[in-house]
Amino acid sequence: MKKKFLSVLLAASMMATVLAGCGASADTAAPAADAPAAEEAAPAEEAAPADDAAADTSAAAGGTVGISMPTQSLERWNRDGSYLKEQFEGKGYTVELTYSDNKIDQQVKDIEGLIADNVNLLVIAAIDGESLTQVLADAKAAGIPVISYDRLIMNTDAISYYVSFDNYTVGKLQGQYVVDALDLDNAGDKTYNIEFTAGDPADNNATFFFNGAYDTLKPYIDKGTLVVPSGQTKFDQVATAQWDTATAMERFQNILGSYYSDGTQLDVALCSNDSTALGVTQAIQSDYAGKNSVIITGQDGDEANLANIVDDKQTMTVYKAVANEAVATLDIGEALLKGETPDEGLIKSAGWEFECTYDTESYDNGTGVIPSYLLVPIVVTKENIQKELVDTGYYTMDKDGYAHPVG
């Protein structure tokens, strides 16, 4: 069966899945959340094999997979955790899924618990890419392979593979959207004002997102076509701890009050993801004196942001099909559990119909380059929500034209 069909089937199946509540205990899954905060849900019962064949599959596959996600307070991590759990359980593995409430110490304890439970594989999306060196040394000593999921874990040689999207390309897509929307190559003497909002300094991906966007737009900044009235063009000046919506909103309110209260027009708010874009949009709605429509970028396809796109409050988002990321992680994980060393050939042999590249040059975590499988994200706008999100089975569309993530 083709992997693209599997990922769509997986998304559709989430409609019927009862997801578990937040916590560090094993075998919990997450509900889809309205950004930025997730609500608690009742714990799900352990799935039982539907028949003897399913039981045989479980026995044949064997093994336990430990999955450590950072938080349920961002909608996307609920989807990631749920998709991963569904994929591995569908192949007969036992899954222990934990969420760490964006607390580094809790994630360390969660991983320690998974190691103590003798899991056979660890899939980890780190809260802080710098904080897991010791606990992953313990995993390596126990012979447990580790997949660094979505966020690269730094300064440890325990990582077997990195599975993510091309994060620099995420930023490039945002920057190129601005270039095209404003027709910057033909701007002549026109100038446009732009402000940047980036992500969590503890998230290794955040700098890739920002650099991809900034590098794309820098020629226009250097030329003077794009102007940054605040002067804040460095990552550490525009970063947002924990990708927090309220933090992004407060910072942007200060920018609007300091640089735009005299009627100066803001043309672009370049936001690295949807949770920060939500805060920036709220600030613009409440504190911006201008009357023009501001281009606001995002990433993730969070439900509240898609509603803002439909309502012309946010302009675009970069969508990463996490169901496909889960498919890739399953195949890489299965290869590791069989004692194999997956490489570029896995992309073809696994039958993936989504685009993915194998990279052995770009992602050095401080101990060496980590072999990486990088999926390709897509731009979603009001015009293509139906095609890219609903027709693919990842979202449904209600009668009012708003998209809702499956599950």
C-alpha positions, 0 to 999 in steps of 0.5 A: 500500500502506498505511503501517501494513502497510509498517511491520508488514511491515518489522518482520517482515522484520527476522527475516531480516536479518543485521545488521552490527557496531558501528563508524563505517564506512559501511553498517553495521547493528545487532543487536538487543541485550539491554539494556543492552549489544549484542553484535557481529555479523558484517558484513552483505553489501551487499543486491543487487537481486533482479531488474531491476525492483529495479535500475530502482527503485534507479536511479530513486530514486538518491542516498545517505542517511547515517544517524548513530545515537548508540550500539549500547549501548542496544537501541532505537538498534539497532532504529532504525538497522536499520528506517531502513536497511531502509526507505530501501534498500527504496526503492532508496537506498544507505544509509551507517549509522554508530554512534558509541559514545556518543562526541561526537567520533566522531559528528562524525567520522562525519558529516564522513565522510558529508558527504565521501562526498557523501550526498544526505540526512542523518538524525541522532540526536544524542548531544549536541544541542549539539555538531553546530553546525559539522559541520552548517554544513558539511552546509548549505554542501554543500546536504545536507538534515538530518532531526533524528531522535528527538532535537532538534539544537540551535543550528543552522539546518541542520535541515530537519525534526524527526521524533520522538514527542510526548516530553512526552506520553511523560512524561504517560503515565507520570505519568497511569499513576501517578495512575490506579494509585494512584487519587490523585484519591480518595486522601483522607488517604492519602500515597504516596512517590515518587522520580524518575529522569530521563535524559541531560542531553545529550539534549534529549528527556530534559527533555520526558520528565521535565517531562511526568511531573512536571507531571502529578504536581505537583498531587499533590505540592503537595497532599501526596498524593505525597511525595518523601522524598529531596527530589530533584525537579529535573531536574539532581538526578535526571538520568542521564548517557548513560541508563546502567543502572549509574549509575541503579542506583548512585544509587537504591541511595544513595537507598534507603540514605539514605531508606528503610533504616528501613522507609519504604515506597517506592510509585513509582519514576518512571523516564524510560526502560527502561535507567534503569528496569533499574538502578532495578529492580536496586537495589530487588531488592537494597537495598529493605527493604520488602515491597510491590510498587513501581510502576516506569515505563519507556519503549522496550519493551526486551527485558529490561524486557518480561521484568521486566514479565511477571515483575511487577518493572517495571510499565509501559513507554511504547512508541514504534513506531520502525518507524513513525518510520522510515516517516515519516522515509522519506516526509519524506526522499523529499520533500526529495530531490525538492526539495519542502517537506513540511508537514501535508499529507504525513500524509494524502497519504502514507497513514499509518495511525499517529497523527501530528501536524505541529507548527510551534510547540513545538520551537525549537532556538535558531535558530528553530522546527523543523517537527516530525512527532510520532508518538504513543506507547502504554502497554504493561503485562503485560495488553496486551503481546500486543495492542500488541507481538506482534499488531502484528508488532514482537515475537514471543512465546515459549512461556514468555510473554516478548516478543522484538523482531523482528530 
